[in-house]
Amino acid sequence: MATRLEAPGDDGITRDAAGRRWAAPRGCPAARNPVHVLRITTCLLVACSIAASIAVLAAGPVAASPEPARLSGDRVTVDFESNLARAEGGVVLTYKELRIACDLLEVNVSSGELVATGHVEFHDGDDVVTGDVLRYDLKARRGSISHGRAAVTGERMDGKMYVTGDEFAAEPGKITVAHGSFTTCDLDEPHYHVEAGEIEVYIDDRMVLRRVSYWEGKIRLFYWPYLVLPIREENRFELPKVGYGPAEGWFVKTTYNYYRSPSSRGSLYLDYFTRLGVGTGAKHLYKIGTLGSGFIYVYGLANKVAGRTDSKFEVSHDIPLGENTALHLGLLYSDAASSAGVPTRQLGGSVKLDHRDEQGALALAAEKTVKRGQAPSDETSASVAGSRRFAGGLSLSGSAAYLDRRVPGGDPASGERFLNYKLDASKDTAIGSLGAVCEQYVKPREREEKEEEGEVDPLPYEAIGRAPEITFESRPFALGSLPLELQVAAGYGRYAERPSGWTVPGMVRAARTEVALLAPSQSYPLWSSARATVSGGVTFDSYTTGDRRYVAEARLGLETKVFADALRLKGGYEHCGVFGETPFAFDGKTRKGLLTGALTLSHGPVTATIEGGYDLYTRVYRDLSAKVRVSPGEPWAVEARATYDPNQAAMKEALGRIELSPSDRCTVKLGARYSFARQALDRLESDVALGISDAWKLQWTIVYGGESRGVIRGDVGVTRDLHCRELKLSYSYTDNQVWLEYRIKAFPYEGIKFGLGDQGVLF
């Protein structure tokens, strides 16, 4: 028979336990597993609060609820004299995603005591905990399940965690597991497991583990008499790290994370390097009420190579100054020897103030760094940035950065000193947008280095000033019945500029007045499978140097598909007519009349594309490129590309790629690029994951080429599959390092990663 029950009311029990989820600390299973285990125990509180509705039902009618619970069994009875509700024989109690099953369930309405016996199972979604006897006191909100067994999952866990314990006990704010054992190995005799004599979980605060052991089979590898792990913080437990480096030699790095409370926790470090010596250190994180929070870090290394002790000390402190404001203070000191044995000392301090609210933000920062030894320098920097939004569409923003970097006793030209600032105001109105900018910018040396390395596009100027630049741009409007929207733009600015590469001392100074009629990008359907895109504008510039300039720009694009969309044609024309000169580099325009076209054919697994262009003004052809890709899906794909320079009537480069996945065990990516100018292969990439057998896997990533014509990246790894664990030996050619890694497969986000990623240009 079945009895329909209503969901429990807000009696405090459900509020404390229902739906509670804990974020497990990151680290090894010993640090994570108890959280998942005890999350299931917490669900017992939910089940018991649901069972409380049985007692309420026995005492009298209950209020209607949109989320009912349901109790079923071979026999359900209520004894009003003894105040006992009883269900036996295939008992099932369900509520939302929760389900409890047993052979016998009894609830004493007077005392609030509940007992479930016989093949007790508790289900919460995919998580299941079983036991022999479930006991719970509804009034005291205390309960336990004996001989508990659980199979649980986690957000950052691949697979299930298998848990056992002599007793899972729950009370308000605390859960205890006696003689617990954890593993992700699904064998009856697991390859590894973690044991804890006792685990105490203080909800939303910390876990206390006593007598913790890590076992490989029947061999205990590690033992910790006492561990305190945070629940809300990612202060993870870490296993020792073993590796090899050219400067360090073979090394073992160990970290012990301690936890006293959310406001007092940290890490202790003990490292050993065969070439350098022993390193020790600590990092303590603290919180002092309204005075703020931060950390203190200290580390020392007995450097045998340099015959001295390297040290580092750092302090960071954050002070809340109200709801939306925070102050940061930082201090850093280091004293270490370079690879050549030259002592280098560095002392730096920083102050930062940050304020944010719904209307805007303000950030202030100041730093001072003094470095002595190798590459000595004195550096002072300060910055401010802020923005504010006002009612009526007014927005203000600004930033300023000051840098003074000097080399003690060196040539003043080797230093760097500038003040960059920018003030920006904009106002949205019913007819358009009005803006004003004041700016002074000097290109920092760091930016120049990035331009030289090709990391950023080069700026056409070394320095520029705008004092001020005022602009207006109207909202789009239609002109009569013309099917084209237009905009009017105007601007006035006073500028000072030093162009890049200019050898003449001084600056170019002038004012510019600008008027423009613009047509923003608009699209028009021509017929069912064709579309045209049009944009352009006419601009007139007048400079106080006497220069005048007219710029007419237009962009037209056409696209159509034919033969059931198998053939796609794209064509375009970009026109830029320049009449007159500008004295500046920042607003320079180049005459252009570029015709472009592209033809793409797609049929089944084959896709072929050819594209090119010709500039009518410069009479220069764009490179003609062709690409063919054959990709029938798994298990392979082939692609070839080639570039031809019509101006030189010569090939530039050719590229080929092969991707193979013949099975789950094998993935191969091979790529090569040939330079016709060098008459040589200038880039080779290989990324392979090969399962040699069920137990062994080989991985490598090798990239060859670049200016050095050598190996840019070389990583090789051999992995031994140990069922639920992996043992991996990795070697990095470019870093000249060896790593030995032991990993639990249930936690795939840990470990050394292979693959080209951002290192590859062919894939």
C-alpha positions in Angstrom: 0.0 0.0 0.0 1.1 3.6 -0.5 0.6 6.7 1.7 0.9 10.2 0.2 2.8 12.6 2.5 3.2 16.3 2.4 6.7 18.0 2.5 8.0 19.0 5.9 7.4 22.5 7.2 10.2 25.0 8.1 11.1 23.3 11.4 14.8 24.2 11.2 16.0 20.7 10.3 15.4 21.0 6.5 16.8 24.5 6.5 20.1 23.3 8.0 20.5 20.2 5.9 18.4 20.1 2.7 20.4 20.7 -0.4 23.6 21.6 1.3 26.6 21.2 -0.9 30.3 21.5 0.0 33.1 22.5 -2.3 35.8 20.0 -1.6 39.4 21.3 -1.2 41.6 20.7 -4.2 44.4 18.2 -3.8 44.8 14.5 -3.3 42.0 12.1 -2.4 42.9 12.3 1.3 42.0 15.9 1.2 38.8 15.7 -0.9 37.2 12.4 -0.3 35.7 13.1 3.2 33.8 16.0 1.9 32.0 13.8 -0.7 31.4 11.1 1.9 29.9 13.4 4.4 27.8 15.3 1.9 25.9 12.0 1.7 25.7 11.9 5.5 24.2 15.4 5.4 21.6 14.1 3.0 20.5 11.8 5.8 19.4 14.9 7.7 17.1 15.7 4.8 15.7 12.2 4.8 15.0 12.4 8.5 13.3 15.8 8.2 11.1 14.2 5.5 10.4 11.4 7.8 9.2 14.0 10.3 6.2 14.5 8.1 5.2 11.0 8.9 5.0 11.9 12.6 3.0 15.0 11.7 0.7 12.9 9.6 0.1 10.5 12.4 -0.8 13.3 14.8 -3.3 14.9 12.4 -3.9 16.5 9.0 -1.2 18.6 7.5 -1.3 21.7 5.3 -1.2 21.2 1.6 2.2 21.5 -0.1 3.2 21.6 -3.8 6.1 19.2 -3.1 4.7 16.0 -1.5 6.7 13.2 -0.1 5.6 9.6 -0.7 5.8 6.6 1.6 5.1 3.0 0.4 5.5 -0.4 1.8 3.8 -3.8 2.0 2.2 -2.6 5.2 1.8 0.9 6.7 0.2 1.3 10.1 -0.3 4.1 12.7 -0.8 3.2 16.4 -2.4 6.3 18.0 -2.1 4.9 21.5 1.6 4.3 21.3 2.1 7.2 18.9 4.0 4.9 16.6 4.0 5.0 12.8 5.3 1.9 11.1 6.0 0.8 7.6 7.4 -2.7 6.7 8.2 -4.8 3.7 9.8 -3.1 0.8 9.6 0.4 2.4 10.3 3.3 0.1 10.2 7.0 1.1 10.7 9.6 -1.7 11.0 13.3 -1.8 12.2 15.3 -4.8 15.5 13.6 -5.8 15.9 11.9 -2.4 14.9 8.3 -1.9 15.3 6.1 1.2 14.5 2.3 1.1 14.6 -0.3 3.9 12.8 -3.3 5.2 11.3 -1.6 8.3 10.8 2.0 9.2 9.4 3.2 12.6 8.7 6.7 13.9 7.8 7.5 17.5 5.6 10.6 17.2 6.1 11.6 20.9 9.8 11.3 21.2 10.6 12.0 17.6 12.9 9.0 17.3 13.1 7.3 13.9 14.7 3.9 13.2 15.1 2.3 9.7 16.5 -1.2 9.5 17.2 -3.9 7.0 19.1 -3.1 3.8 18.9 0.6 4.3 19.6 2.6 1.1 19.7 6.3 0.7 19.7 7.9 -2.7 20.4 11.5 -3.6 20.5 11.8 -7.4 23.5 9.6 -8.5 24.9 9.3 -5.0 24.0 6.3 -2.9 24.8 5.4 0.8 23.8 2.1 2.3 23.9 0.7 5.9 22.4 -1.7 8.3 20.6 0.7 10.7 19.6 4.3 10.4 18.7 6.0 13.8 17.6 9.6 14.1 16.2 11.9 16.8 14.0 14.4 15.1 13.8 16.7 18.2 17.5 16.7 19.0 18.4 16.6 15.3 21.0 13.8 15.9 21.3 10.6 14.0 23.6 7.9 12.7 23.8 5.1 10.2 25.9 2.0 11.1 28.2 0.1 8.8 27.7 2.8 6.1 28.8 2.2 2.5 28.6 4.9 -0.1 29.2 5.5 -3.8 29.4 9.2 -4.5 30.3 11.6 -7.3 31.7 15.1 -7.3 31.8 18.1 -9.7 35.6 17.9 -10.2 35.8 14.1 -10.0 35.7 11.6 -12.9 33.8 8.5 -11.8 32.7 7.5 -8.3 34.2 7.5 -4.8 33.6 4.4 -2.8 33.4 5.0 1.0 32.9 2.8 4.0 32.7 3.7 7.7 31.7 1.9 10.9 29.3 4.8 11.7 28.2 8.0 10.1 26.9 10.3 12.8 25.2 13.7 12.3 24.2 16.5 14.6 23.6 20.3 14.2 26.7 21.8 12.7 28.8 18.7 12.9 29.2 15.3 11.2 31.4 12.5 12.3 32.7 9.3 10.6 34.3 6.6 12.6 36.9 4.3 11.0 36.4 5.6 7.4 38.0 4.3 4.2 38.0 6.0 0.8 39.0 4.9 -2.7 38.1 5.5 -6.4 39.1 1.9 -7.3 36.0 -0.2 -8.1 37.7 -3.6 -7.3 36.7 -5.7 -4.3 40.4 -5.4 -3.3 41.2 -1.8 -4.3 44.6 -0.9 -5.6 44.8 2.0 -3.2 42.7 3.5 -0.4 42.8 6.1 2.3 41.9 5.3 5.9 41.0 7.7 8.7 40.4 6.6 12.3 38.0 9.5 12.8 36.7 12.4 10.7 34.9 15.4 12.1 33.2 17.8 9.8 32.3 21.3 11.1 29.8 22.3 8.4 30.9 25.2 6.2 34.1 25.5 8.2 36.7 22.7 8.4 37.4 18.9 8.5 39.5 17.4 11.3 41.1 14.0 10.3 42.9 11.8 12.8 45.2 8.8 12.1 45.2 9.2 8.3 47.0 6.6 6.2 47.5 6.2 2.4 47.7 2.6 1.2 49.0 1.1 -2.0 47.5 -2.4 -1.9 48.6 -3.7 1.5 51.5 -1.3 1.9 51.1 2.0 3.8 53.0 4.7 2.1 52.1 7.8 4.1 50.7 8.4 7.6 49.5 11.7 9.1 48.5 11.6 12.7 46.4 14.8 12.5 45.1 16.9 9.6 42.8 19.9 9.5 41.5 20.8 6.1 39.2 23.8 5.2 35.9 23.2 3.4 35.3 26.7 2.1 38.9 27.5 1.1 41.1 25.9 -1.6 44.0 25.1 0.8 44.6 21.7 -0.7 46.6 18.8 0.4 49.6 18.0 -1.8 51.7 15.0 -2.4 55.4 15.4 -2.8 56.7 16.4 -6.2 59.7 14.7 -7.8 61.6 16.1 -10.8 64.8 17.2 -12.4 66.1 20.5 -13.6 69.5 21.6 -15.0 70.1 24.2 -12.3 68.4 22.4 -9.4 69.3 18.8 -10.2 67.0 16.1 -8.9 64.6 17.6 -6.5 61.7 16.7 -4.1 59.3 19.4 -3.2 56.9 18.8 -0.3 54.1 21.0 1.0 52.1 20.6 4.2 48.9 22.7 4.4 47.7 23.4 7.9 44.4 24.9 9.0 43.4 26.2 12.4 40.4 28.3 11.3 39.2 30.3 8.3 41.2 33.2 9.6 44.4 31.3 10.4 45.8 28.8 7.9 48.8 28.3 5.6 51.5 26.1 4.2 54.9 24.7 5.2 57.5 23.9 2.6 60.4 21.5 2.8 62.4 21.0 -0.5 65.6 19.3 -1.4 67.7 19.9 -4.5 70.7 17.7 -5.2 72.7 20.6 -6.7 71.5 23.6 -4.6 70.6 22.1 -1.2 67.7 22.3 1.2 65.0 24.8 1.0 62.5 25.6 3.7 59.7 28.1 4.0 56.2 29.0 5.2 53.2 31.0 4.0 50.6 32.0 6.6 47.2 33.4 5.6 45.4 35.4 8.3 42.3 37.5 8.9 42.1 40.1 11.7 38.4 41.1 11.9 37.8 44.6 10.5 41.6 45.2 10.3 41.7 43.1 7.1 43.4 40.0 5.8 46.6 39.0 4.1 49.6 36.6 4.1 53.2 36.4 5.2 55.6 34.4 3.1 59.2 33.4 3.9 61.5 31.0 2.1 65.2 30.2 2.4 67.5 28.0 0.3 71.0 26.9 1.2 72.5 27.5 -2.2 75.6 25.2 -2.3 76.6 26.4 -5.8 76.9 30.0 -4.8 78.0 29.2 -1.2 75.4 31.4 0.3 71.8 31.4 1.5 69.1 32.7 -0.9 66.0 34.2 0.8 62.7 35.7 0.0 60.2 37.5 2.2 56.8 38.9 1.2 53.9 40.5 3.1 50.5 41.3 1.6 47.7 42.9 3.5 44.2 44.0 2.4 42.1 46.4 4.6 38.4 46.9 3.9 37.5 50.6 4.0 33.7 50.3 3.8 31.5 48.2 1.7 33.0 49.1 -1.7 36.5 50.2 -0.9 39.7 48.2 -0.1 43.3 49.2 0.6 46.2 46.8 -0.3 49.7 47.0 1.1 52.6 44.9 -0.1 56.2 44.4 0.7 58.7 42.1 -1.1 62.4 41.4 -0.3 64.6 38.9 -2.0 68.3 38.1 -1.9 69.4 35.4 -4.3 72.3 34.5 -6.6 71.8 34.4 -10.4 72.7 31.4 -12.5 76.2 33.0 -12.9 76.5 33.3 -9.1 76.0 37.1 -9.0 74.1 38.1 -5.8 71.0 40.1 -6.6 69.0 42.0 -3.9 65.6 43.4 -4.5 63.3 45.5 -2.2 59.9 46.6 -3.3 56.7 48.1 -1.8 53.3 48.7 -3.2 50.1 50.5 -2.1 46.8 50.1 -3.9 43.3 51.6 -3.3 40.3 50.3 -5.1 36.7 51.5 -5.0 33.8 50.2 -7.0 30.1 50.9 -7.0 27.2 50.8 -9.4 28.1 54.2 -10.9 31.7 53.6 -11.5 35.2 52.7 -10.2 38.4 54.3 -8.9 41.8 52.6 -8.6 45.0 54.2 -7.2 48.4 52.4 -7.1 52.0 53.3 -6.3 55.1 51.0 -6.3 58.8 51.5 -5.5 61.4 48.8 -6.4 65.1 49.0 -5.8 67.3 46.3 -7.3 71.0 45.8 -6.8 73.4 43.2 -8.2 72.8 41.9 -11.7 70.9 44.5 -13.9 70.5 47.1 -11.1 67.7 49.6 -11.3 65.6 52.1 -9.3 62.0 52.1 -10.4 59.1 54.3 -9.2 55.6 54.0 -10.6 52.2 55.5 -9.8 48.8 55.2 -11.6 45.2 56.2 -11.2 42.2 55.1 -13.2 38.5 55.9 -12.8 35.2 56.0 -14.5 31.8 57.5 -13.6 28.3 57.3 -15.1 25.8 60.0 -14.5 22.1 60.4 -15.1 21.3 61.8 -18.5 23.8 59.8 -20.4 27.0 61.5 -19.3 30.1 59.3 -18.7 33.5 60.3 -17.5 36.7 58.2 -17.4 40.3 58.9 -17.0 43.7 57.3 -16.3 47.2 58.4 -15.6 50.5 56.5 -15.3 53.9 57.8 -14.1 57.1 55.8 -14.5 60.6 56.7 -13.5 63.1 53.9 -14.1 66.9 54.7 -13.7 70.1 52.7 -13.7 72.3 53.8 -10.7 75.5 55.4 -12.0 74.6 54.6 -15.6 73.8 56.7 -18.7 70.6 58.7 -18.2 69.6 57.7 -21.7 69.4 54.1 -20.5 66.6 55.0 -18.1 63.0 55.9 -18.8 60.7 58.6 -17.5 57.2 59.7 -18.6 53.8 60.7 -17.5 50.9 59.3 -19.6 47.3 60.4 -19.1 44.0 60.3 -20.8 40.7 62.0 -19.9 37.6 61.0 -21.7 34.0 62.4 -21.5 31.0 61.4 -23.5 27.4 62.5 -23.6 24.5 60.7 -25.3 21.7 63.0 -26.5 18.6 62.6 -28.6 20.4 63.5 -31.8 23.7 61.9 -31.3 26.8 61.4 -29.1 29.3 64.1 -28.1 32.8 63.2 -26.9 35.9 65.0 -25.6 39.4 63.6 -25.1 42.6 65.0 -23.6 45.6 62.7 -23.8 49.4 62.6 -23.5 51.1 59.3 -24.5 54.7 58.3 -24.7 55.4 54.8 -25.9 57.0 52.7 -23.1 60.0 50.6 -23.8 58.0 47.5 -22.9 55.6 48.3 -25.8 58.6 48.8 -28.2 59.9 45.4 -27.3 56.6 43.7 -27.9 56.3 45.5 -31.3 59.8 44.2 -32.2 58.8 40.7 -31.3 55.5 40.9 -33.3 53.3 40.5 -30.2 51.3 43.7 -30.9 50.8 45.8 -34.0 53.2 48.7 -34.2 52.0 52.2 -33.5 52.9 54.8 -36.1 54.1 57.3 -33.4 56.5 57.4 -30.5 54.5 60.1 -28.6 51.2 61.9 -29.1 49.2 64.6 -27.3 45.5 65.6 -27.8 44.6 68.8 -26.0 41.7 68.5 -26.6 39.9 66.4 -29.2 36.2 67.0 -29.5 33.9 64.9 -31.6 30.2 64.6 -32.5 28.4 61.7 -34.3 24.7 61.9 -35.0 22.3 59.0 -34.8 21.6 57.2 -38.1 18.9 58.9 -40.2 17.2 58.3 -43.6 17.3 60.9 -46.4 14.0 61.0 -48.1 13.1 57.7 -49.7 16.7 56.7 -50.2 17.2 53.1 -48.9 20.4 54.1 -47.1 21.0 55.3 -43.5 23.4 58.2 -43.0 25.3 59.8 -40.2 26.9 63.2 -39.8 30.2 63.4 -37.8 32.4 66.4 -36.9 35.4 67.0 -34.8 38.1 69.5 -33.7 41.4 68.7 -32.1 44.8 70.1 -31.2 47.6 67.6 -31.6 51.3 67.2 -31.0 53.0 64.1 -32.4 56.4 62.5 -32.8 56.2 59.8 -35.6 57.9 56.5 -35.2 61.4 56.3 -36.7 61.6 60.1 -36.9 65.2 61.4 -36.6 64.3 65.1 -36.6 64.1 66.5 -33.0 60.9 68.1 -31.9 57.2 67.5 -32.4 54.7 68.1 -35.2 52.1 70.5 -33.7 48.8 71.5 -35.4 45.0 71.6 -35.1 42.6 69.7 -37.2 39.0 70.3 -38.1 37.1 67.4 -39.5 33.6 67.0 -41.1 32.2 63.7 -42.4 29.1 62.2 -43.9 29.0 58.5 -43.2 27.0 55.5 -44.3 27.1 52.7 -41.6 27.2 49.1 -42.8 23.9 47.9 -44.1 22.9 44.7 -45.8 20.4 44.2 -48.7 19.0 40.9 -50.0 19.3 40.7 -53.8 17.6 37.4 -54.4 16.9 34.2 -52.5 20.6 33.2 -52.3 22.4 36.5 -52.7 23.1 39.4 -50.4 25.0 42.7 -50.7 26.6 44.7 -47.9 27.4 48.5 -48.3 29.2 51.1 -46.2 31.3 54.2 -46.7 31.7 57.9 -46.2 33.3 61.1 -47.2 35.6 63.0 -44.8 37.2 66.5 -45.1 40.1 67.5 -42.8 41.6 71.0 -42.5 44.9 71.5 -40.6 46.4 74.8 -39.3 49.6 73.9 -41.1 47.7 74.8 -44.3 47.2 71.1 -45.3 43.8 70.0 -46.7 42.7 66.5 -47.2 39.6 64.7 -48.6 39.1 61.0 -48.0 36.3 59.0 -49.8 35.8 55.5 -48.6 33.4 52.8 -49.8 33.0 49.1 -49.1 30.9 46.8 -51.2 30.4 43.1 -50.6 28.5 40.5 -52.5 27.9 36.9 -51.6 25.8 34.2 -53.3 25.4 30.4 -53.2 24.5 28.1 -56.1 24.2 24.4 -56.9 22.3 23.6 -53.7 24.8 25.7 -51.7 27.7 23.6 -52.8 29.3 26.5 -54.5 29.8 29.9 -52.7 31.0 33.0 -54.4 32.2 36.1 -52.4 33.4 39.3 -53.9 34.3 42.7 -52.5 35.6 46.1 -53.4 37.3 48.5 -50.9 37.9 52.0 -52.0 39.9 54.7 -50.2 40.6 57.8 -52.2 42.9 60.3 -50.6 43.2 63.8 -52.0 45.7 66.0 -50.1 48.1 65.5 -47.2 48.1 65.2 -43.4 51.1 66.4 -41.3 50.5 63.5 -38.8 51.1 59.8 -38.7 48.2 58.8 -36.4 45.5 59.7 -38.9 47.4 58.7 -42.0 45.4 57.1 -44.9 46.6 55.0 -47.8 45.0 55.1 -51.2 43.3 51.8 -52.0 41.1 50.3 -54.6 41.2 46.6 -53.6 39.2 44.0 -55.5 38.9 40.7 -53.6 37.2 37.4 -54.5 36.8 34.0 -53.0 35.4 30.7 -54.4 34.5 27.9 -52.1 33.3 24.4 -53.2 31.9 22.0 -50.6 30.8 18.5 -51.6 30.7 15.7 -49.1 33.9 15.4 -47.2 35.8 17.7 -49.6 36.1 21.5 -49.1 38.2 23.6 -51.5 38.8 27.4 -51.4 40.7 29.8 -53.5 41.0 33.6 -52.9 43.0 36.6 -54.0 42.8 40.3 -54.7 44.2 43.2 -56.8 44.7 46.8 -55.8 43.7 49.1 -58.6 45.7 52.1 -57.2 49.0 50.4 -56.4 48.6 47.8 -59.1 49.8 45.2 -56.7 48.2 41.8 -56.4 47.3 40.2 -53.1 48.7 36.8 -52.4 46.7 34.0 -54.1 46.0 31.3 -51.6 44.3 27.9 -52.1 43.2 25.4 -49.5 41.8 21.8 -49.8 40.5 19.8 -46.9 39.3 16.3 -47.0 37.5 15.3 -43.8 35.2 12.4 -43.8 35.1 12.5 -40.0 36.8 9.9 -37.9 39.3 8.5 -38.3 41.3 10.9 -40.5 41.5 14.4 -42.1 44.0 15.9 -44.5 44.5 19.5 -45.4 46.8 21.3 -47.8 47.4 25.0 -48.3 49.6 27.0 -50.7 50.3 30.7 -51.2 51.4 32.2 -54.4 52.8 35.8 -54.9 51.6 37.0 -58.4 53.8 40.1 -58.1 56.9 38.1 -58.0 55.5 35.2 -60.0 56.7 32.8 -57.3 55.4 30.5 -54.7 55.7 31.7 -51.1 54.9 28.7 -48.9 53.0 25.5 -48.7 51.5 23.8 -45.7 50.3 20.3 -45.1 48.4 18.7 -42.1 47.3 15.2 -41.3 45.1 14.2 -38.4 44.6 10.5 -37.7 42.5 8.8 -35.0 42.3 5.2 -36.1 41.3 4.1 -32.6 40.8 5.3 -29.1 44.4 4.3 -28.4 45.9 6.4 -31.2 45.7 10.1 -32.1 48.3 11.6 -34.4 48.7 15.2 -35.7 51.4 16.0 -38.1 52.1 19.3 -39.8 54.8 20.9 -42.0 55.3 24.2 -43.6 57.7 24.7 -46.5 59.2 28.1 -47.3 60.1 28.6 -51.0 62.2 31.6 -50.2 64.4 29.6 -47.9 63.9 26.5 -49.9 63.6 24.6 -46.7 61.0 23.3 -44.2 60.7 26.1 -41.6 58.1 24.5 -39.3 57.4 21.0 -38.3 54.9 20.0 -35.7 54.1 16.6 -34.2 51.5 15.8 -31.6 51.0 12.1 -30.9 49.2 10.0 -28.2 49.8 6.3 -28.7 48.5 3.4 -26.6 51.2 0.8 -26.9 49.2 -1.7 -24.9 46.4 -1.7 -22.3 48.9 -0.6 -19.7 51.4 1.7 -21.5 50.8 4.9 -23.4 53.4 7.1 -25.2 52.9 10.9 -25.7 55.0 13.5 -27.4 54.8 17.0 -28.7 57.6 18.3 -30.8 57.8 21.7 -32.6 60.8 22.5 -34.9 61.5 25.8 -36.6 61.7 29.4 -35.8 64.6 31.8 -36.3 66.9 29.4 -34.4 66.0 26.5 -36.8 65.9 24.3 -33.8 63.5 22.6 -31.4 61.1 25.2 -30.1 59.3 22.7 -27.9 59.9 19.1 -27.1 57.8 17.2 -24.5 57.9 13.4 -24.2 55.9 11.3 -21.7 55.5 7.6 -20.9 52.4 6.6 -18.9 51.8 3.4 -17.0 48.1 2.7 -16.5 47.6 1.2 -13.0 43.8 0.7 -13.3 42.6 3.5 -11.1 45.9 5.4 -11.0 48.6 6.5 -13.4 52.4 6.7 -13.2 53.9 9.2 -15.7 57.5 10.0 -16.6 57.8 13.3 -18.5 60.7 15.0 -20.1 60.8 18.6 -21.4 63.6 19.2 -23.9 63.3 23.0 -24.0 63.2 23.3 -20.1 65.6 20.3 -19.7 63.4 19.0 -16.9 62.2 15.5 -15.9 59.0 14.9 -13.9 57.8 11.8 -12.2 54.1 12.0 -11.5 51.6 9.8 -9.7 48.0 10.6 -10.4 44.6 9.3 -9.3 42.6 9.0 -12.5 39.4 10.2 -10.8 40.9 13.7 -10.6 41.8 14.4 -14.3 42.4 18.1 -13.8 45.6 17.4 -12.0 48.9 16.6 -13.6 51.1 17.7 -16.5 49.3 18.5 -19.8 50.4 17.6 -23.3 49.3 19.0 -26.6 50.2 21.9 -28.8 47.7 24.5 -27.4 49.0 28.0 -28.0 52.4 26.7 -29.0 51.2 25.4 -32.4 50.6 27.5 -35.5 49.8 24.8 -38.0 46.9 23.3 -35.9 
